[in-house]
Amino acid sequence: MPAQEIVMESLKKLEYRGYDSSGIATKEDKIRICKKEGPISNMESELSESSSTTAIAH
């Protein structure tokens, strides 16, 4: 499972704890950063399929 999918699942578990924004950074050949306000689905829809094994999210 790509790292992006793992951290997105973790963010979804935190979604209803009052956070109003989220972000994720993945690394393949370069670092990609995506930050969005609102529901995590707003960010998820803009992320392309990635096979990265490195990701961090907040």
C-alpha positions as a Markdown table, in Angstrom:
| # | Residue | x | y | z |
|---|---|---|---|---|
| 1 | Met | 0.0 | 0.0 | 0.0 |
| 2 | Pro | 1.5 | 3.4 | -0.9 |
| 3 | Ala | 2.4 | 5.7 | 2.0 |
| 4 | Gln | -0.1 | 8.3 | 0.8 |
| 5 | Glu | -3.0 | 5.9 | 1.3 |
| 6 | Ile | -1.9 | 5.1 | 4.8 |
| 7 | Val | -1.6 | 8.7 | 6.0 |
| 8 | Met | -4.9 | 9.6 | 4.3 |
| 9 | Glu | -6.7 | 6.9 | 6.3 |
| 10 | Ser | -5.1 | 8.3 | 9.5 |
| 11 | Leu | -6.2 | 11.8 | 8.7 |
| 12 | Lys | -9.8 | 10.6 | 8.1 |
| 13 | Lys | -9.8 | 9.2 | 11.7 |
| 14 | Leu | -8.9 | 12.6 | 13.0 |
| 15 | Glu | -11.3 | 14.5 | 10.8 |
| 16 | Tyr | -14.1 | 14.8 | 13.3 |
| 17 | Arg | -11.9 | 16.2 | 16.1 |
| 18 | Gly | -12.4 | 19.8 | 15.2 |
| 19 | Tyr | -9.5 | 20.3 | 12.7 |
| 20 | Asp | -10.5 | 22.6 | 9.8 |
| 21 | Ser | -7.5 | 22.0 | 7.5 |
| 22 | Ser | -5.1 | 19.2 | 6.6 |
| 23 | Gly | -1.9 | 18.7 | 4.5 |
| 24 | Ile | 0.2 | 15.9 | 3.1 |
| 25 | Ala | 3.7 | 15.7 | 1.7 |
| 26 | Thr | 4.9 | 12.8 | -0.4 |
| 27 | Lys | 8.3 | 12.0 | -1.9 |
| 28 | Glu | 9.1 | 10.2 | -5.1 |
| 29 | Asp | 11.5 | 12.0 | -7.4 |
| 30 | Lys | 10.6 | 15.3 | -5.7 |
| 31 | Ile | 8.5 | 16.4 | -2.7 |
| 32 | Arg | 4.8 | 17.1 | -3.4 |
| 33 | Ile | 2.8 | 19.1 | -1.0 |
| 34 | Cys | -1.0 | 19.4 | -0.9 |
| 35 | Lys | -2.8 | 21.6 | 1.7 |
| 36 | Lys | -6.5 | 22.2 | 1.9 |
| 37 | Glu | -9.1 | 23.8 | 4.2 |
| 38 | Gly | -12.3 | 21.9 | 4.9 |
| 39 | Pro | -13.0 | 18.2 | 4.7 |
| 40 | Ile | -10.2 | 15.8 | 3.9 |
| 41 | Ser | -12.1 | 14.8 | 0.8 |
| 42 | Asn | -11.2 | 18.2 | -0.6 |
| 43 | Met | -7.6 | 17.3 | -0.5 |
| 44 | Glu | -8.0 | 13.7 | -1.5 |
| 45 | Ser | -9.6 | 14.5 | -4.8 |
| 46 | Glu | -6.6 | 16.6 | -5.9 |
| 47 | Leu | -4.0 | 13.9 | -5.1 |
| 48 | Ser | -3.0 | 11.7 | -8.0 |
| 49 | Glu | -2.1 | 8.0 | -7.6 |
| 50 | Ser | 1.3 | 7.7 | -6.1 |
| 51 | Ser | 3.6 | 4.8 | -5.3 |
| 52 | Ser | 5.6 | 6.8 | -2.8 |
| 53 | Thr | 6.9 | 4.9 | 0.2 |
| 54 | Thr | 7.4 | 8.2 | 2.1 |
| 55 | Ala | 4.7 | 10.5 | 3.3 |
| 56 | Ile | 3.8 | 12.8 | 6.2 |
| 57 | Ala | 0.5 | 14.5 | 7.0 |
| 58 | His | -1.1 | 16.9 | 9.5 |
